[in-house]
Amino acid sequence: MPPFLAHLADRRVLRVRPGAHYLLASDGFWACDDPLAFTGRWPALCAGKTAAQAVSALFDDFLSQPPKGLHSDNITMLALRFDAAFTVPGG
């Protein structure tokens, strides 16, 4: 992480776990009345899927059941899933 970002509370280095999905989503996903209720479905929607399948499932869910109070915004998502063969350097 660049030193000029390290002091910010919402930025940190994560130790990744094999088989876990890591989602980076733009603020369009949070611009609704209850973002935690909306995103609470995500673990079940991602379970047993590749990263590409998980993103498709999340966008399909988003389009079929838009969250209440959604404000139009840029909606972007990137999903990463590290398989068991992935090793963390130095870890």
SULHU-V395839 format. One record per pair of residues at least 12 apart in sequence whose C-alpha atoms are under 6 Angstrom apart, sorted by sequence separation. I is the first residue (numbers start at 0). J is the second residue. D is the distance in whole Angstrom. If there is no record, write none. Layout:
I,J,D
I,J,D
//
This chain:
50,78,5
50,79,6
50,80,5
32,67,6
32,68,5
31,68,5
31,69,4
30,69,6
30,70,6
27,72,5
27,73,5
27,74,5
25,74,6
25,75,5
24,75,6
24,76,4
23,76,6
23,77,5
22,77,6
22,78,5
21,78,6
21,79,5
20,79,6
20,80,5
19,80,6
18,81,6
17,81,5
18,82,5
17,82,5
17,83,5
//
